């Protein structure tokens, strides 16, 4: 379990700590590490809207595939190195909203909105994990919530870490253990 704990709902910074249960109880496996979250703080997942700049509070799984512009940093998950034409569909009107999509390099994708050309985001996405928020998409509550590299500024809703810390977390995550991420302001975290 990854816990991302922010001081309050307006905070753009948090602390990420990863825990593992060895059968005798929970212990700290990675962290604590400084994390950065949404430019507009935190909101409950069902209160968010696409592009509002908040990070969704709640408990979410980790997507089955990790992605990145750089080669796999040693993850235990399936890994896709991004190439030209790799997008994240962020168009709430699209039937493939909030999913990875590949279109031919140099062509305009059939979805619009603020969809991300993932292969062009080398600073944020040398490698990243997908936080399974709004999957499958059930409304325009937001998309493309990732655990990615810190770029020196608040995110648009993701959680970011310094690159070395990010790589440590990505390598630690084990799909066979069905990891989850619990995230939000301190008062919310205590309720889980």
Short mmCIF file of the C-alpha atoms (twelve columns), coordinates in Angstrom:
data_MODEL
# 
_entry.id   MODEL 
# 
loop_
_atom_site.group_PDB 
_atom_site.id 
_atom_site.type_symbol 
_atom_site.label_atom_id 
_atom_site.label_alt_id 
_atom_site.label_comp_id 
_atom_site.label_asym_id 
_atom_site.label_seq_id 
_atom_site.Cartn_x 
_atom_site.Cartn_y 
_atom_site.Cartn_z 
_atom_site.pdbx_PDB_model_num 
ATOM 1   C CA . UNK A 1   0.000   0.000   0.000   1 
ATOM 2   C CA . UNK A 2   1.186   3.487   -0.888  1 
ATOM 3   C CA . UNK A 3   -0.037  6.319   1.340   1 
ATOM 4   C CA . UNK A 4   0.083   9.903   0.044   1 
ATOM 5   C CA . UNK A 5   -0.738  12.142  3.009   1 
ATOM 6   C CA . UNK A 6   -1.192  15.908  2.574   1 
ATOM 7   C CA . UNK A 7   -1.531  18.324  5.517   1 
ATOM 8   C CA . UNK A 8   -4.900  19.677  4.311   1 
ATOM 9   C CA . UNK A 9   -7.217  19.883  1.282   1 
ATOM 10  C CA . UNK A 10  -5.559  23.031  -0.090  1 
ATOM 11  C CA . UNK A 11  -2.027  21.624  0.052   1 
ATOM 12  C CA . UNK A 12  0.023   21.046  -3.079  1 
ATOM 13  C CA . UNK A 13  2.599   18.992  -1.187  1 
ATOM 14  C CA . UNK A 14  2.338   15.670  0.595   1 
ATOM 15  C CA . UNK A 15  4.389   12.812  1.987   1 
ATOM 16  C CA . UNK A 16  4.457   9.440   0.244   1 
ATOM 17  C CA . UNK A 17  5.221   6.305   2.241   1 
ATOM 18  C CA . UNK A 18  4.947   2.727   0.978   1 
ATOM 19  C CA . UNK A 19  3.977   -0.076  3.333   1 
ATOM 20  C CA . UNK A 20  4.022   -3.832  3.001   1 
ATOM 21  C CA . UNK A 21  2.394   -6.513  5.134   1 
ATOM 22  C CA . UNK A 22  4.684   -9.493  5.783   1 
ATOM 23  C CA . UNK A 23  2.000   -11.536 7.551   1 
ATOM 24  C CA . UNK A 24  3.035   -10.190 10.935  1 
ATOM 25  C CA . UNK A 25  1.787   -6.668  10.286  1 
ATOM 26  C CA . UNK A 26  2.535   -3.593  8.250   1 
ATOM 27  C CA . UNK A 27  6.027   -2.157  7.947   1 
ATOM 28  C CA . UNK A 28  7.479   0.818   6.098   1 
ATOM 29  C CA . UNK A 29  9.021   -0.425  2.845   1 
ATOM 30  C CA . UNK A 30  9.813   2.829   0.997   1 
ATOM 31  C CA . UNK A 31  9.905   6.418   2.175   1 
ATOM 32  C CA . UNK A 32  8.774   8.691   3.557   1 
ATOM 33  C CA . UNK A 33  9.372   10.821  0.469   1 
ATOM 34  C CA . UNK A 34  8.354   14.370  -0.439  1 
ATOM 35  C CA . UNK A 35  5.529   14.383  -2.977  1 
ATOM 36  C CA . UNK A 36  3.757   17.069  -4.985  1 
ATOM 37  C CA . UNK A 37  0.075   16.992  -5.909  1 
ATOM 38  C CA . UNK A 38  -2.530  19.082  -7.711  1 
ATOM 39  C CA . UNK A 39  -2.176  22.823  -8.172  1 
ATOM 40  C CA . UNK A 40  -5.642  23.229  -6.600  1 
ATOM 41  C CA . UNK A 41  -5.155  20.692  -3.812  1 
ATOM 42  C CA . UNK A 42  -7.518  17.778  -3.198  1 
ATOM 43  C CA . UNK A 43  -11.155 16.857  -3.810  1 
ATOM 44  C CA . UNK A 44  -13.151 13.648  -3.346  1 
ATOM 45  C CA . UNK A 45  -13.011 11.704  -6.613  1 
ATOM 46  C CA . UNK A 46  -16.720 12.114  -7.410  1 
ATOM 47  C CA . UNK A 47  -16.481 15.906  -6.884  1 
ATOM 48  C CA . UNK A 48  -13.742 16.464  -9.463  1 
ATOM 49  C CA . UNK A 49  -14.167 17.521  -13.074 1 
ATOM 50  C CA . UNK A 50  -11.805 17.119  -15.998 1 
ATOM 51  C CA . UNK A 51  -9.058  19.751  -15.902 1 
ATOM 52  C CA . UNK A 52  -9.825  21.191  -12.445 1 
ATOM 53  C CA . UNK A 53  -6.231  20.749  -11.202 1 
ATOM 54  C CA . UNK A 54  -7.158  18.766  -8.081  1 
ATOM 55  C CA . UNK A 55  -5.845  15.387  -6.991  1 
ATOM 56  C CA . UNK A 56  -8.567  12.815  -6.221  1 
ATOM 57  C CA . UNK A 57  -8.674  11.656  -2.622  1 
ATOM 58  C CA . UNK A 58  -9.505  8.006   -2.062  1 
ATOM 59  C CA . UNK A 59  -8.199  4.454   -2.470  1 
ATOM 60  C CA . UNK A 60  -7.241  3.325   -5.971  1 
ATOM 61  C CA . UNK A 61  -5.477  0.434   -7.622  1 
ATOM 62  C CA . UNK A 62  -2.381  0.678   -9.799  1 
ATOM 63  C CA . UNK A 63  -2.920  0.131   -13.526 1 
ATOM 64  C CA . UNK A 64  -1.589  -3.100  -15.092 1 
ATOM 65  C CA . UNK A 65  0.960   -1.347  -17.324 1 
ATOM 66  C CA . UNK A 66  3.600   1.229   -16.497 1 
ATOM 67  C CA . UNK A 67  4.788   3.616   -19.184 1 
ATOM 68  C CA . UNK A 68  7.698   5.913   -19.834 1 
ATOM 69  C CA . UNK A 69  9.796   7.790   -22.344 1 
ATOM 70  C CA . UNK A 70  12.900  6.040   -20.965 1 
ATOM 71  C CA . UNK A 71  13.529  2.277   -20.856 1 
ATOM 72  C CA . UNK A 72  11.976  0.263   -18.016 1 
ATOM 73  C CA . UNK A 73  13.724  1.266   -14.766 1 
ATOM 74  C CA . UNK A 74  13.301  -2.277  -13.423 1 
ATOM 75  C CA . UNK A 75  9.578   -2.471  -12.702 1 
ATOM 76  C CA . UNK A 76  7.761   -5.723  -11.970 1 
ATOM 77  C CA . UNK A 77  4.760   -4.580  -14.034 1 
ATOM 78  C CA . UNK A 78  4.286   -4.805  -17.778 1 
ATOM 79  C CA . UNK A 79  6.139   -1.810  -19.227 1 
ATOM 80  C CA . UNK A 80  5.558   0.132   -22.438 1 
ATOM 81  C CA . UNK A 81  8.290   2.492   -23.620 1 
ATOM 82  C CA . UNK A 82  6.483   5.412   -25.216 1 
ATOM 83  C CA . UNK A 83  6.807   6.129   -28.927 1 
ATOM 84  C CA . UNK A 84  5.448   8.787   -31.257 1 
ATOM 85  C CA . UNK A 85  1.672   8.412   -31.436 1 
ATOM 86  C CA . UNK A 86  1.157   7.262   -27.822 1 
ATOM 87  C CA . UNK A 87  -1.596  9.344   -26.210 1 
ATOM 88  C CA . UNK A 88  -3.729  9.438   -23.081 1 
ATOM 89  C CA . UNK A 89  -7.318  10.218  -24.115 1 
ATOM 90  C CA . UNK A 90  -8.530  13.076  -21.889 1 
ATOM 91  C CA . UNK A 91  -11.659 13.918  -23.886 1 
ATOM 92  C CA . UNK A 92  -14.775 13.225  -21.743 1 
ATOM 93  C CA . UNK A 93  -16.876 12.911  -24.919 1 
ATOM 94  C CA . UNK A 94  -14.649 10.167  -26.336 1 
ATOM 95  C CA . UNK A 95  -15.605 6.472   -26.072 1 
ATOM 96  C CA . UNK A 96  -11.977 5.770   -25.063 1 
ATOM 97  C CA . UNK A 97  -11.859 8.490   -22.380 1 
ATOM 98  C CA . UNK A 98  -9.191  7.991   -19.705 1 
ATOM 99  C CA . UNK A 99  -7.281  5.267   -21.539 1 
ATOM 100 C CA . UNK A 100 -3.947  4.845   -23.298 1 
ATOM 101 C CA . UNK A 101 -4.339  5.056   -27.067 1 
ATOM 102 C CA . UNK A 102 -1.886  4.734   -29.944 1 
ATOM 103 C CA . UNK A 103 -2.488  6.495   -33.252 1 
ATOM 104 C CA . UNK A 104 -0.173  6.621   -36.236 1 
ATOM 105 C CA . UNK A 105 2.730   8.985   -35.608 1 
ATOM 106 C CA . UNK A 106 2.059   12.429  -37.037 1 
ATOM 107 C CA . UNK A 107 -1.709  11.999  -37.305 1 
ATOM 108 C CA . UNK A 108 -4.361  13.832  -35.341 1 
ATOM 109 C CA . UNK A 109 -6.088  11.529  -32.859 1 
ATOM 110 C CA . UNK A 110 -9.868  11.045  -33.118 1 
ATOM 111 C CA . UNK A 111 -10.264 12.385  -29.564 1 
ATOM 112 C CA . UNK A 112 -9.782  15.981  -28.496 1 
ATOM 113 C CA . UNK A 113 -9.906  17.825  -25.210 1 
ATOM 114 C CA . UNK A 114 -6.586  18.216  -23.438 1 
ATOM 115 C CA . UNK A 115 -5.418  14.740  -24.467 1 
ATOM 116 C CA . UNK A 116 -1.729  14.202  -23.790 1 
ATOM 117 C CA . UNK A 117 0.935   13.318  -26.325 1 
ATOM 118 C CA . UNK A 118 2.735   11.150  -23.775 1 
ATOM 119 C CA . UNK A 119 5.947   10.630  -25.754 1 
ATOM 120 C CA . UNK A 120 6.636   14.392  -25.665 1 
ATOM 121 C CA . UNK A 121 6.629   14.613  -21.845 1 
ATOM 122 C CA . UNK A 122 10.141  13.396  -21.022 1 
ATOM 123 C CA . UNK A 123 10.571  15.525  -17.886 1 
ATOM 124 C CA . UNK A 124 7.409   14.242  -16.189 1 
ATOM 125 C CA . UNK A 125 7.248   10.801  -17.749 1 
ATOM 126 C CA . UNK A 126 10.662  9.115   -17.839 1 
ATOM 127 C CA . UNK A 127 8.583   6.329   -16.222 1 
ATOM 128 C CA . UNK A 128 5.199   6.423   -14.492 1 
ATOM 129 C CA . UNK A 129 2.456   4.321   -12.951 1 
ATOM 130 C CA . UNK A 130 -1.216  4.805   -13.716 1 
ATOM 131 C CA . UNK A 131 -3.393  5.445   -10.677 1 
ATOM 132 C CA . UNK A 132 -6.681  3.667   -11.442 1 
ATOM 133 C CA . UNK A 133 -8.879  6.677   -10.763 1 
ATOM 134 C CA . UNK A 134 -12.109 6.883   -12.796 1 
ATOM 135 C CA . UNK A 135 -11.446 3.542   -14.477 1 
ATOM 136 C CA . UNK A 136 -13.435 2.501   -16.290 1 
ATOM 137 C CA . UNK A 137 -14.451 6.094   -16.916 1 
ATOM 138 C CA . UNK A 138 -17.903 6.778   -15.497 1 
ATOM 139 C CA . UNK A 139 -18.161 10.491  -16.175 1 
ATOM 140 C CA . UNK A 140 -16.079 13.603  -16.723 1 
ATOM 141 C CA . UNK A 141 -14.494 13.269  -13.250 1 
ATOM 142 C CA . UNK A 142 -10.980 13.526  -14.624 1 
ATOM 143 C CA . UNK A 143 -8.382  11.419  -16.338 1 
ATOM 144 C CA . UNK A 144 -4.669  10.715  -16.593 1 
ATOM 145 C CA . UNK A 145 -3.952  10.519  -12.869 1 
ATOM 146 C CA . UNK A 146 -0.398  9.228   -12.689 1 
ATOM 147 C CA . UNK A 147 2.441   8.715   -10.237 1 
ATOM 148 C CA . UNK A 148 5.226   10.457  -12.156 1 
ATOM 149 C CA . UNK A 149 8.446   12.454  -11.859 1 
ATOM 150 C CA . UNK A 150 8.495   15.845  -10.136 1 
ATOM 151 C CA . UNK A 151 8.888   18.745  -12.561 1 
ATOM 152 C CA . UNK A 152 9.380   21.416  -9.899  1 
ATOM 153 C CA . UNK A 153 5.762   22.597  -9.815  1 
ATOM 154 C CA . UNK A 154 2.360   21.366  -8.628  1 
ATOM 155 C CA . UNK A 155 0.682   18.866  -10.945 1 
ATOM 156 C CA . UNK A 156 -2.641  19.043  -12.764 1 
ATOM 157 C CA . UNK A 157 -3.985  16.266  -10.514 1 
ATOM 158 C CA . UNK A 158 -1.251  13.633  -10.429 1 
ATOM 159 C CA . UNK A 159 1.174   12.783  -7.637  1 
ATOM 160 C CA . UNK A 160 4.837   13.420  -8.419  1 
ATOM 161 C CA . UNK A 161 8.098   12.437  -6.755  1 
ATOM 162 C CA . UNK A 162 11.775  13.255  -7.292  1 
ATOM 163 C CA . UNK A 163 13.028  10.879  -9.992  1 
ATOM 164 C CA . UNK A 164 15.185  8.676   -7.751  1 
ATOM 165 C CA . UNK A 165 12.319  8.274   -5.273  1 
ATOM 166 C CA . UNK A 166 9.881   7.549   -8.106  1 
ATOM 167 C CA . UNK A 167 12.101  4.819   -9.534  1 
ATOM 168 C CA . UNK A 168 12.395  3.221   -6.074  1 
ATOM 169 C CA . UNK A 169 8.602   3.105   -5.705  1 
ATOM 170 C CA . UNK A 170 8.048   1.819   -9.248  1 
ATOM 171 C CA . UNK A 171 10.583  -0.977  -8.712  1 
ATOM 172 C CA . UNK A 172 9.042   -1.883  -5.344  1 
ATOM 173 C CA . UNK A 173 5.457   -2.188  -6.602  1 
ATOM 174 C CA . UNK A 174 4.543   -5.826  -7.229  1 
ATOM 175 C CA . UNK A 175 1.411   -6.581  -9.286  1 
ATOM 176 C CA . UNK A 176 1.068   -10.009 -7.628  1 
ATOM 177 C CA . UNK A 177 0.412   -8.227  -4.302  1 
ATOM 178 C CA . UNK A 178 -2.436  -6.103  -5.775  1 
ATOM 179 C CA . UNK A 179 -1.066  -2.752  -4.565  1 
ATOM 180 C CA . UNK A 180 -3.316  0.184   -3.786  1 
ATOM 181 C CA . UNK A 181 -2.650  3.868   -3.278  1 
ATOM 182 C CA . UNK A 182 -4.462  5.710   -0.486  1 
ATOM 183 C CA . UNK A 183 -4.254  9.443   -0.951  1 
ATOM 184 C CA . UNK A 184 -5.668  12.662  0.344   1 
ATOM 185 C CA . UNK A 185 -5.478  15.226  3.124   1 
ATOM 186 C CA . UNK A 186 -4.526  13.954  6.570   1 
ATOM 187 C CA . UNK A 187 -8.113  14.084  7.920   1 
ATOM 188 C CA . UNK A 188 -9.299  11.917  5.016   1 
ATOM 189 C CA . UNK A 189 -6.392  9.457   5.245   1 
ATOM 190 C CA . UNK A 190 -7.217  8.791   8.901   1 
ATOM 191 C CA . UNK A 191 -10.729 7.676   7.893   1 
ATOM 192 C CA . UNK A 192 -9.468  4.738   5.801   1 
# 
